[in-house]
């Protein structure tokens, strides 16, 4: 334990006066010893100052290292949080893209189905029109066949008058039938 009331400096050692006494210590040896003690105290004081300076430097470095360590830890925690946030954001974006892609696919499928229905309706309409056209042609052909059959049954035998021909080369009696 250091007694703080007594501080001995090299200057104190050099200036201390032991006083003179009869048969006392050899003054020259005392002065020499005082000088050695003062030099040793100076060396120890310098060493102590150097060690204090180094200790302060080490404490400063330790403080700086602790601050860096704290900053690195904070950066690591922040990076981990950012990674988590980015992962969540990417997952949300992926889900959104999937939903949009599915919606687009459903829309495209529905459009294709609507196009198929439209084409089927158009095909059915064309089929009905074809059947109606064929029915009209059949009716017209049947009517003309009936007229031909009827004309054959009432046709007079060829005579000189009936043998006359029209300017287009058809028999005259055919023209009179067609007018009826």
Backbone as CSV, one residue per row, in Angstrom:
resi,resn,N_x,N_y,N_z,CA_x,CA_y,CA_z,C_x,C_y,C_z
1,UNK,0.844,-1.178,0.000,0.000,0.000,0.000,0.888,1.239,0.000
2,UNK,0.500,2.227,-0.802,1.319,3.432,-0.943,0.832,4.469,0.050
3,UNK,1.782,5.043,0.778,1.446,6.114,1.709,1.481,7.406,0.929
4,UNK,0.363,8.062,0.823,0.274,9.241,-0.027,0.750,10.500,0.678
5,UNK,1.019,10.430,1.934,1.486,11.626,2.655,2.985,11.828,2.484
6,UNK,3.690,10.799,2.113,5.138,10.894,1.964,5.501,10.608,0.516
7,UNK,5.942,11.654,-0.191,6.381,11.516,-1.580,7.843,11.926,-1.629
8,UNK,8.664,11.020,-2.023,10.098,11.268,-2.095,10.484,11.435,-3.545
9,UNK,11.057,12.598,-3.866,11.489,12.863,-5.229,13.000,12.861,-5.274
10,UNK,13.606,12.746,-6.422,15.066,12.800,-6.517,15.619,14.121,-5.980
11,UNK,14.898,15.200,-6.195,15.353,16.502,-5.683,15.349,16.514,-4.164
12,UNK,14.306,15.878,-3.554,14.253,15.784,-2.093,15.465,15.036,-1.572
13,UNK,15.861,13.975,-2.220,17.010,13.183,-1.776,18.280,14.006,-1.889
14,UNK,18.415,14.739,-2.984,19.630,15.544,-3.184,19.724,16.694,-2.171
15,UNK,18.668,17.260,-1.775,18.694,18.424,-0.885,18.596,18.063,0.592
16,UNK,18.320,16.838,0.893,18.152,16.475,2.303,19.476,16.635,3.037
17,UNK,19.370,17.256,4.169,20.574,17.497,4.976,20.500,16.603,6.207
18,UNK,21.493,15.766,6.336,21.522,14.838,7.470,22.053,15.505,8.739
19,UNK,22.604,16.602,8.620,23.196,17.263,9.790,24.570,16.663,10.102
20,UNK,25.369,17.354,10.945,26.716,16.902,11.263,26.721,16.438,12.711
21,UNK,27.307,15.354,12.838,27.456,14.842,14.204,28.851,14.258,14.341
22,UNK,29.265,14.220,15.535,30.574,13.676,15.821,30.532,12.183,15.590
23,UNK,31.442,11.735,15.005,31.546,10.323,14.675,30.315,9.834,13.926
24,UNK,29.837,10.645,13.071,28.688,10.264,12.253,29.147,9.571,10.971
25,UNK,28.289,9.570,10.036,28.582,8.918,8.768,29.545,9.766,7.966
26,UNK,30.230,9.094,7.038,31.169,9.796,6.177,30.353,10.622,5.202
27,UNK,30.502,11.938,5.222,29.689,12.814,4.388,29.867,12.521,2.888
28,UNK,31.026,12.177,2.502,31.255,11.905,1.083,30.494,10.657,0.637
29,UNK,30.522,9.644,1.460,29.803,8.410,1.127,28.305,8.650,1.184
30,UNK,27.827,9.476,2.110,26.405,9.788,2.202,25.989,10.546,0.945
31,UNK,26.778,11.509,0.524,26.457,12.287,-0.683,26.451,11.373,-1.922
32,UNK,27.413,10.471,-1.963,27.485,9.530,-3.090,26.248,8.618,-3.101
33,UNK,25.878,8.162,-1.908,24.702,7.297,-1.820,23.440,8.071,-2.191
34,UNK,23.366,9.331,-1.691,22.214,10.174,-2.025,22.117,10.364,-3.535
35,UNK,23.255,10.544,-4.184,23.258,10.735,-5.636,22.796,9.455,-6.336
36,UNK,23.235,8.310,-5.863,22.818,7.038,-6.448,21.309,6.820,-6.254
37,UNK,20.833,7.139,-5.026,19.405,6.996,-4.746,18.603,7.957,-5.616
38,UNK,19.063,9.178,-5.790,18.366,10.174,-6.606,18.317,9.711,-8.067
39,UNK,19.428,9.206,-8.578,19.466,8.725,-9.958,18.524,7.530,-10.136
40,UNK,18.554,6.640,-9.139,17.655,5.477,-9.216,16.204,5.935,-9.168
41,UNK,15.901,6.920,-8.307,14.535,7.442,-8.240,14.148,8.103,-9.571
42,UNK,15.097,8.845,-10.175,14.817,9.457,-11.482,14.550,8.378,-12.523
43,UNK,15.397,7.337,-12.522,15.205,6.244,-13.481,13.855,5.571,-13.255
44,UNK,13.530,5.321,-12.010,12.257,4.693,-11.694,11.078,5.610,-12.041
45,UNK,11.261,6.915,-11.816,10.203,7.871,-12.153,9.986,7.898,-13.668
46,UNK,11.109,7.912,-14.441,10.988,7.885,-15.904,10.323,6.578,-16.360
47,UNK,10.810,5.494,-15.765,10.241,4.188,-16.110,8.752,4.154,-15.769
48,UNK,8.433,4.707,-14.611,7.027,4.762,-14.194,6.215,5.618,-15.161
49,UNK,6.773,6.753,-15.584,6.066,7.606,-16.552,5.890,6.885,-17.885
50,UNK,6.961,6.207,-18.321,6.867,5.448,-19.571,5.813,4.352,-19.460
51,UNK,5.833,3.646,-18.318,4.849,2.584,-18.120,3.440,3.156,-18.024
52,UNK,3.304,4.318,-17.354,1.992,4.971,-17.305,1.528,5.368,-18.709
53,UNK,2.474,5.913,-19.501,2.132,6.318,-20.867,1.725,5.086,-21.681
54,UNK,2.498,3.999,-21.531,2.161,2.765,-22.241,0.804,2.236,-21.767
55,UNK,0.605,2.273,-20.447,-0.667,1.792,-19.899,-1.816,2.631,-20.446
56,UNK,-1.633,3.955,-20.491,-2.679,4.819,-21.065,-2.906,4.472,-22.537
57,UNK,-1.776,4.249,-23.249,-1.894,3.858,-24.662,-2.635,2.538,-24.805
58,UNK,-2.258,1.572,-23.937,-2.936,0.277,-23.993,-4.414,0.408,-23.628
59,UNK,-4.687,1.242,-22.611,-6.088,1.464,-22.239,-6.843,2.129,-23.389
60,UNK,-6.179,3.061,-24.068,-6.812,3.727,-25.203,-7.051,2.728,-26.340
61,UNK,-6.034,1.881,-26.596,-6.195,0.852,-27.619,-7.308,-0.127,-27.231
62,UNK,-7.332,-0.507,-25.968,-8.369,-1.418,-25.491,-9.744,-0.792,-25.668
63,UNK,-9.848,0.503,-25.318,-11.114,1.211,-25.510,-11.486,1.252,-26.993
64,UNK,-10.488,1.537,-27.835,-10.746,1.577,-29.285,-11.152,0.191,-29.786
65,UNK,-10.459,-0.856,-29.296,-10.808,-2.211,-29.708,-12.222,-2.582,-29.248
66,UNK,-12.540,-2.166,-28.039,-13.887,-2.454,-27.536,-14.944,-1.722,-28.360
67,UNK,-14.633,-0.466,-28.725,-15.569,0.288,-29.560,-15.716,-0.377,-30.928
68,UNK,-14.575,-0.813,-31.497,-14.629,-1.497,-32.791,-15.401,-2.805,-32.666
69,UNK,-15.132,-3.528,-31.584,-15.835,-4.787,-31.359,-17.335,-4.532,-31.243
70,UNK,-17.674,-3.487,-30.509,-19.087,-3.134,-30.355,-19.680,-2.744,-31.711
71,UNK,-18.931,-1.939,-32.475,-19.414,-1.523,-33.796,-19.549,-2.734,-34.719
72,UNK,-18.589,-3.655,-34.655,-18.648,-4.859,-35.495,-19.852,-5.703,-35.097
73,UNK,-20.055,-5.856,-33.790,-21.221,-6.627,-33.324,-22.523,-5.975,-33.759
74,UNK,-22.579,-4.637,-33.638,-23.784,-3.928,-34.078,-23.984,-4.090,-35.578
75,UNK,-22.876,-3.998,-36.334,-22.971,-4.175,-37.794,-23.418,-5.591,-38.126
76,UNK,-22.905,-6.564,-37.387,-23.296,-7.956,-37.614,-24.782,-8.150,-37.327
77,UNK,-25.236,-7.606,-36.204,-26.657,-7.716,-35.862,-27.498,-7.001,-36.924
78,UNK,-27.026,-5.823,-37.328,-27.745,-5.066,-38.353,-27.773,-5.835,-39.670
79,UNK,-26.645,-6.446,-40.037,-26.590,-7.227,-41.278,-27.528,-8.435,-41.196
80,UNK,-27.574,-9.070,-40.030,-28.476,-10.209,-39.868,-29.934,-9.764,-39.981
81,UNK,-30.244,-8.623,-39.365,-31.608,-8.101,-39.466,-31.931,-7.742,-40.915
82,UNK,-30.969,-7.098,-41.584,-31.166,-6.716,-42.980,-31.351,-7.952,-43.844
83,UNK,-30.538,-8.996,-43.589,-30.676,-10.243,-44.339,-32.070,-10.825,-44.139
84,UNK,-32.542,-10.814,-42.885,-33.892,-11.315,-42.606,-34.951,-10.495,-43.312
85,UNK,-34.797,-9.165,-43.277,-35.764,-8.296,-43.945,-35.744,-8.513,-45.455
86,UNK,-34.537,-8.642,-46.012,-34.420,-8.868,-47.458,-35.039,-10.206,-47.820
87,UNK,-34.775,-11.224,-46.999,-35.346,-12.549,-47.265,-36.880,-12.465,-47.247
88,UNK,-37.431,-11.771,-46.245,-38.893,-11.627,-46.165,-39.422,-10.882,-47.384
89,UNK,-38.717,-9.814,-47.762,-39.147,-9.029,-48.909,-39.086,-9.857,-50.190
90,UNK,-38.017,-10.619,-50.351,-37.883,-11.462,-51.546,-38.982,-12.518,-51.572
91,UNK,-39.276,-13.119,-50.411,-40.341,-14.118,-50.359,-41.687,-13.489,-50.700
92,UNK,-41.932,-12.277,-50.188,-43.188,-11.597,-50.504,-43.273,-11.295,-51.994
93,UNK,-42.145,-10.816,-52.569,-42.132,-10.513,-53.998,-42.338,-11.786,-54.815
94,UNK,-41.714,-12.881,-54.385,-41.868,-14.155,-55.095,-43.325,-14.608,-55.039
95,UNK,-43.942,-14.475,-53.874,-45.352,-14.858,-53.753,-46.228,-13.969,-54.634
96,UNK,-45.914,-12.677,-54.665,-46.673,-11.758,-55.505,-46.510,-12.128,-56.979
97,UNK,-45.274,-12.420,-57.384,-45.030,-12.802,-58.782,-45.778,-14.086,-59.111
98,UNK,-45.744,-15.053,-58.191,-46.477,-16.299,-58.417,-47.976,-16.044,-58.544
99,UNK,-48.505,-15.205,-57.634,-49.935,-14.897,-57.706,-50.276,-14.230,-59.040
100,UNK,-49.431,-13.271,-59.448,-49.675,-12.592,-60.718,-49.573,-13.568,-61.888
101,UNK,-48.575,-14.457,-61.845,-48.410,-15.437,-62.919,-49.608,-16.375,-62.969
102,UNK,-50.064,-16.813,-61.807,-51.237,-17.690,-61.776,-52.475,-16.964,-62.299
103,UNK,-52.624,-15.703,-61.888,-53.770,-14.918,-62.365,-53.688,-14.745,-63.879
104,UNK,-52.473,-14.444,-64.394,-52.296,-14.312,-65.842,-52.613,-15.631,-66.538
105,UNK,-52.132,-16.731,-65.967,-52.391,-18.047,-66.566,-53.893,-18.332,-66.572
106,UNK,-54.562,-18.055,-65.462,-56.015,-18.265,-65.388,-56.726,-17.394,-66.420
107,UNK,-56.269,-16.148,-66.541,-56.871,-15.234,-67.512,-56.663,-15.765,-68.939
108,UNK,-55.449,-16.239,-69.211,-55.158,-16.774,-70.541,-55.992,-18.029,-70.813
109,UNK,-56.114,-18.883,-69.814,-56.926,-20.099,-69.970,-58.379,-19.717,-70.204
110,UNK,-58.872,-18.762,-69.444,-60.259,-18.325,-69.607,-60.463,-17.692,-70.977
111,UNK,-59.482,-16.893,-71.434,-59.572,-16.305,-72.775,-59.584,-17.401,-73.834
112,UNK,-58.726,-18.414,-73.664,-58.688,-19.527,-74.626,-60.017,-20.277,-74.624
113,UNK,-60.579,-20.503,-73.431,-61.873,-21.182,-73.354,-62.966,-20.358,-74.031
114,UNK,-62.920,-19.039,-73.799,-63.907,-18.165,-74.436,-63.742,-18.206,-75.956
115,UNK,-62.498,-18.212,-76.422,-62.235,-18.292,-77.860,-62.736,-19.624,-78.423
116,UNK,-62.503,-20.705,-77.660,-62.998,-22.021,-78.090,-64.523,-22.005,-78.174
117,UNK,-65.178,-21.442,-77.137,-66.642,-21.359,-77.157,-67.125,-20.524,-78.350
118,UNK,-66.442,-19.408,-78.608,-66.818,-18.543,-79.725,-66.656,-19.292,-81.051
119,UNK,-65.533,-20.019,-81.173,-65.296,-20.769,-82.411,-66.302,-21.923,-82.553
120,UNK,-66.631,-22.589,-81.438,-67.639,-23.655,-81.490,-68.989,-23.084,-81.895
121,UNK,-69.336,-21.909,-81.329,-70.592,-21.261,-81.702,-70.586,-20.892,-83.183
122,UNK,-69.447,-20.362,-83.635,-69.325,-19.980,-85.038,-69.423,-21.223,-85.937
123,UNK,-68.765,-22.317,-85.509,-68.833,-23.571,-86.263,-70.276,-24.099,-86.309
124,UNK,-70.952,-24.037,-85.166,-72.356,-24.487,-85.129,-73.216,-23.615,-86.027
125,UNK,-72.947,-22.307,-86.014,-73.709,-21.386,-86.867,-73.448,-21.688,-88.340
126,UNK,-72.179,-21.934,-88.689,-71.851,-22.287,-90.076,-72.502,-23.613,-90.467
127,UNK,-72.514,-24.571,-89.539,-73.146,-25.860,-89.823,-74.652,-25.677,-90.053
128,UNK,-75.285,-24.843,-89.217,-76.724,-24.569,-89.406,-76.970,-23.887,-90.751
129,UNK,-76.076,-22.920,-91.089,-76.233,-22.214,-92.372,-76.059,-23.194,-93.530
130,UNK,-75.070,-24.112,-93.414,-74.850,-25.113,-94.468,-76.082,-26.004,-94.603
131,UNK,-76.620,-26.478,-93.465,-77.800,-27.345,-93.524,-79.000,-26.594,-94.111
132,UNK,-79.147,-25.316,-93.731,-80.255,-24.523,-94.266,-80.081,-24.342,-95.768
133,UNK,-78.837,-24.068,-96.211,-78.560,-23.889,-97.632,-78.865,-25.184,-98.390
134,UNK,-78.380,-26.318,-97.845,-78.652,-27.610,-98.494,-80.147,-27.895,-98.528
135,UNK,-80.842,-27.535,-97.466,-82.294,-27.741,-97.424,-82.983,-26.897,-98.492
136,UNK,-82.543,-25.645,-98.657,-83.113,-24.765,-99.676,-82.847,-25.322,-101.070
137,UNK,-81.608,-25.789,-101.291,-81.268,-26.361,-102.598,-82.118,-27.605,-102.845
138,UNK,-82.250,-28.473,-101.801,-83.062,-29.697,-101.951,-84.504,-29.317,-102.291
139,UNK,-85.049,-28.329,-101.578,-86.431,-27.906,-101.824,-86.565,-27.388,-103.249
140,UNK,-85.610,-26.572,-103.694,-85.676,-26.012,-105.029,-85.543,-27.122,-106.079
141,UNK,-84.612,-28.057,-105.854,-84.423,-29.161,-106.803,-85.681,-30.029,-106.844
142,UNK,-86.252,-30.310,-105.666,-87.474,-31.124,-105.628,-88.611,-30.418,-106.351
143,UNK,-88.725,-29.087,-106.185,-89.765,-28.338,-106.868,-89.565,-28.398,-108.380
144,UNK,-88.303,-28.232,-108.809,-88.042,-28.286,-110.249,-88.282,-29.690,-110.795
145,UNK,-87.899,-30.718,-110.000,-88.180,-32.094,-110.447,-89.696,-32.316,-110.560
146,UNK,-90.431,-31.783,-109.605,-91.890,-31.924,-109.647,-92.443,-31.213,-110.880
147,UNK,-91.902,-30.046,-111.189,-92.361,-29.312,-112.372,-92.020,-30.072,-113.643
148,UNK,-90.805,-30.684,-113.653,-90.408,-31.461,-114.837,-91.332,-32.667,-114.989
149,UNK,-91.613,-33.333,-113.868,-92.526,-34.499,-113.926,-93.903,-34.066,-114.408
150,UNK,-94.367,-32.944,-113.895,-95.681,-32.461,-114.298,-95.678,-32.073,-115.773
151,UNK,-94.602,-31.481,-116.232,-94.515,-31.056,-117.628,-94.462,-32.269,-118.556
152,UNK,-93.836,-33.291,-118.113,-93.753,-34.493,-118.935,-95.129,-35.157,-119.052
153,UNK,-95.937,-35.082,-118.022,-97.236,-35.747,-118.053,-98.226,-34.989,-118.929
154,UNK,-98.122,-33.713,-119.020,-99.085,-32.971,-119.825,-98.522,-32.534,-121.166
155,UNK,-97.399,-32.956,-121.503,-96.796,-32.532,-122.761,-97.571,-33.128,-123.946
156,UNK,-98.010,-32.285,-124.905,-98.697,-32.785,-126.080,-97.703,-33.500,-126.998
157,UNK,-98.247,-34.398,-127.768,-97.363,-35.067,-128.707,-96.788,-34.049,-129.674
158,UNK,-95.659,-34.296,-130.121,-95.044,-33.318,-131.024,-95.854,-33.198,-132.333
159,UNK,-96.175,-32.033,-132.682,-96.887,-31.742,-133.935,-96.086,-30.687,-134.658
160,UNK,-96.594,-30.323,-135.811,-95.860,-29.352,-136.602,-95.848,-28.023,-135.893
161,UNK,-96.963,-27.735,-135.208,-97.035,-26.461,-134.486,-96.135,-26.487,-133.275
162,UNK,-96.119,-27.642,-132.625,-95.278,-27.772,-131.429,-93.811,-27.935,-131.798
163,UNK,-93.537,-28.255,-133.002,-92.166,-28.460,-133.428,-91.464,-27.150,-133.661
164,UNK,-92.251,-26.092,-133.593,-91.634,-24.779,-133.758,-90.644,-24.521,-132.641
165,UNK,-89.625,-23.765,-132.937,-88.607,-23.486,-131.922,-88.524,-21.994,-131.680
166,UNK,-88.095,-21.675,-130.535,-87.903,-20.269,-130.123,-86.542,-19.820,-130.645
167,UNK,-86.273,-18.514,-130.618,-84.978,-18.054,-131.128,-83.805,-18.633,-130.350
168,UNK,-84.010,-19.036,-129.104,-82.875,-19.603,-128.352,-82.709,-21.070,-128.650
169,UNK,-83.570,-21.651,-129.468,-83.455,-23.037,-129.875,-84.301,-23.959,-129.052
170,UNK,-85.040,-23.497,-128.045,-85.871,-24.365,-127.226,-87.220,-24.500,-127.896
171,UNK,-87.958,-25.623,-127.659,-89.265,-25.800,-128.291,-90.243,-24.730,-127.811
172,UNK,-91.163,-24.323,-128.640,-92.107,-23.262,-128.338,-93.057,-23.685,-127.248
173,UNK,-93.474,-24.925,-127.230,-94.418,-25.398,-126.218,-93.819,-25.307,-124.811
174,UNK,-92.414,-25.374,-124.670,-91.775,-25.280,-123.336,-91.957,-23.876,-122.818
175,UNK,-91.869,-22.897,-123.670,-92.036,-21.515,-123.250,-93.423,-21.262,-122.742
176,UNK,-94.461,-21.892,-123.372,-95.824,-21.676,-122.915,-96.050,-22.324,-121.573
177,UNK,-95.361,-23.428,-121.282,-95.491,-24.079,-119.986,-94.832,-23.235,-118.891
178,UNK,-93.740,-22.685,-119.224,-93.003,-21.915,-118.210,-93.741,-20.639,-117.870
179,UNK,-94.563,-20.127,-118.812,-95.307,-18.896,-118.562,-96.455,-19.163,-117.628
180,UNK,-96.935,-20.378,-117.560,-98.084,-20.729,-116.744,-97.751,-20.704,-115.353
